[in-house]
Amino acid sequence: MAPVGDFEASELLGLEQDACRAVLVDLSKDVCGSSREELEFKSFSDCAYLTSKALGIQVRLMAADLGRACVDVVFLYNEGDGFSQYSAGPLPEGLQWTQHSKDVVLMLGEPSDKYGGGRFRAVGISYETLGLDIQFRESNWNDEKNPMAFISIFPRLDPSHGLCEMCGKRASFRCGLCKERCYCSSKCQKADWTKHQTDCPGFLEKKATLAALRCQDELMLPRCQQLSQKLLPVLSEVVLDSMD
């Protein structure tokens, strides 16, 4: 089903409950021709959900710092499980409900995270810098024709905070010399090192120090020789620090 409107679902992010409810009622009138549908509301200890199955949309509300619940995730559903197919506006990043798992990865690239799989749990992928989770219907990772079940929209993660410089996955380590560039593994850091050593402040500083010491080394100063020998291992191997 093609979108019947130009509503951007991401506009719901950050809205308080009453404001979000008003938007969904208006959307129901525009898309379904009626605003009579009762929005389903469920409250839990740590969050609440507001749902319109006719629109194919659900939002999660989480308490903000001031205690007022605001939308932090928007779920857009494909047809099924009692939901109509979301069509109030375009899907994020140009996605289409007709696309399958392989199509999504070809379009958006490798995800920053993957979850699910096995005998019972449907698979899903995350694009944290795009603010998207995509849940598929089936649990087989090898199924390239796995249809989308729903899309989750959330605030985009700043790529400069906690993501691997090489693959975009959540990082657990950072360069031990500059403490600035982040990586998910030593494999990714080593792959990036040829490029990073040209602009790593910590590496360049130690390299300059070593060059100066070598100049003085020629004058046979014992102290300079000792410092030079200590710096050599640092410049010959990649240093990786945990972000913990």
Secondary structure by P-SEA (a helix, b strand, c coil): ccccccccccccccccaaaaaaaaaaaaaaacccccbbbbbbbcccbbbbbcccccbbbbbbbccccbbbbcbbbbbcccccccccccccccccccccccaaaaaaacccccccccccccbbbbcccccccccccccccccccccccccbbbbccccccccccccccccccccccccccccccccaaaaaaaaaaaaaccaaaaaaaaaaaaaaaaaaaccaaaaaaaaaaaaaaabbbbbbcc
